[in-house]
Amino acid sequence: MPRHDRLRQPSASRARIASAAARLIAEEGVADFGLAKRKAARQLGLSGSVPLPDNAEVEAALRVHHELYQGEEHPERLRHLRSAALEAMELLHDFHPYLTGPVLEGVAGRYAGIDLLLFAESAKEVEIYLLNRGIFFEHADFSSERAEAVLQLLVNDEEVKL
């Protein structure tokens, strides 16, 4: 098998890391895939030079984890999150909201929140919109080159990040 094909094949250590990262995400609420992969590799005693799985491998392992350990709970949780996401999207329809992240992908678990991407001239425009409707929100600690700001609010007792 050519070397480049072997590099694309998931190795046993990558699969173990993906499975351990999925457990961290599902059971401990680690939201960042990169952090979950690095922490999983450390917990497994693997060196820093071992290739980490990509996010798709972790998502696949997360789906398996949900099926095995949260069989009945997971579909109900996902339905609830998607319902809250729909309510938030209807509330924010002026900004053409787009659902992203684990709720969209179907891998949202106990600790997942809802991530919405909004299209606005500025974050201030969204803030004014929410203030005019008496909707409480706060600024989230998050740095991104793509987002001017990240706002958080609650919809049906679920955290929604905008």
N, C-alpha and C positions, 0 to 999 in steps of 0.2 A: 504494500500500500504506500503510495507517495506520501512524503512528509506532510505536505499541506492538507491532505485528507485526514491524516492522523490528528493534526492539530484541531480540525473541526469536529472530530468525534468526541463526545463527552467522555472524559476519563472517569474512572471510579472515584478518584478524589474530588473531581468537580461535581459528580452526582451526590457524593456525601456532603459536600459543602452546601449544595443547593438544598438538600433535604434538611440539613441543620439550620440553614438560613430561613427556610420556610417555617420551621418550628419556632424560631425566634420571632418572626413576624406574626404568626398566628397566636402564639401563646404568651408572648411577652410584650407585644405591641410595638416592636421595633419597626418604625415606618420607613426608614431609609434602606433601600435594597443594598447599596454599597456597604453601609455600616453592618448590616446583617451578614453579608458575605464575609467580610473581614473578621467579624466576631466569631462566626461559625468556624472559619479556618483556624483561628486561635484555639477555640474550644476543642477542636479535633486534633490539636497538636501538630498542625501542618505548618511548614515553613512559609515565610512571606513571599517566597519565589514561586509557590505553586500557582498555576493558572486558576483564576476564579471563574465560576460559571457566569454566563451572561444573564440578564434579567429574565429572558424568556425561559431559561432553565429553572430559575427560582420560581417563576410563576407556575410552571408545570408542576414542580414539587409542591407548591402551595395548594394547587388544586387537589393533588393526591392527599395531602395532609387534611384538607377540609373534608374530603370524602371519607377518609378513614376515621378521623377523630371528632368531626363535627357534622356528621351526616345529616341529622335532622335540623340542627341549629343553624347551620350555614345558609341554606336556601331561604329560611325565614328572615335571617339577619340581612341578607342581600336584598330581599324584597322590601324590607323596611327602609334600608338605605336608599334604594332606588326610588321609593315613594317620596322620601324626604328630598331627594335630589330633584325630582320632578316639581315638587312644590317650590323649591328654591329657584329653579329655572323659570317657572311661571312668574314668580315674583320679580325676577330680574330680566324678563324677556326683552326689555329695551336695549340690553347690552349683548344680545345674541349669545347667551351662555352655551358653553360646550362642556359636557361632562368628560372628565379625564380620570386617570388613576385606577385604583383597585376596584372601585364601584363599577366603573365602565367595563373593566376587564373580567369582572366576576370573581375576583379573588379576595374581596373585602371580607375581613373577619371581625372578631369581637372589638378590636381597637381601631378599626379603620374609620376615617372621616370621609367627607365628601369633598372632592376637588372640582371646582368649576373655573373654567377659563372664560373671562369676560373680554369683550371688545369695546373699549371706551376711549375717548380722547385722552382722559387722564384718570388717575385714581380719585382725584377730588370730585370728579363728576359722579362717580359711584357713591362716594361718601355723602355728597349732597342729596342724591337720590334716596339713600337709606335714611338720612336724617329727616328729610321731608316726610317720610312715611312712618317716622317714629320707631324705626327698627334699630335696636342696639347692635353695635358691632365694635370690634377692637382690631388694632393693628397686630399682626402676627410677626414674630421674629423670624425673618426669612430674607435671604439675600439672593437675588437672581438678576441676571443680565436681561432676561426676557420680561420681567414684571416690574412695574414701577413701585408697586406695593402689594402686600398680601393682607387682605382683610378677613376676619373670622366673624361668623355669626352662628346662631343656633336656629335650626329649623326642625321641628318635631323632636326636640331634645338631642339632635345630632349636630356635630360640629361641621360647618361648611366653610371651606377656605375658598376665597375668591382671589 
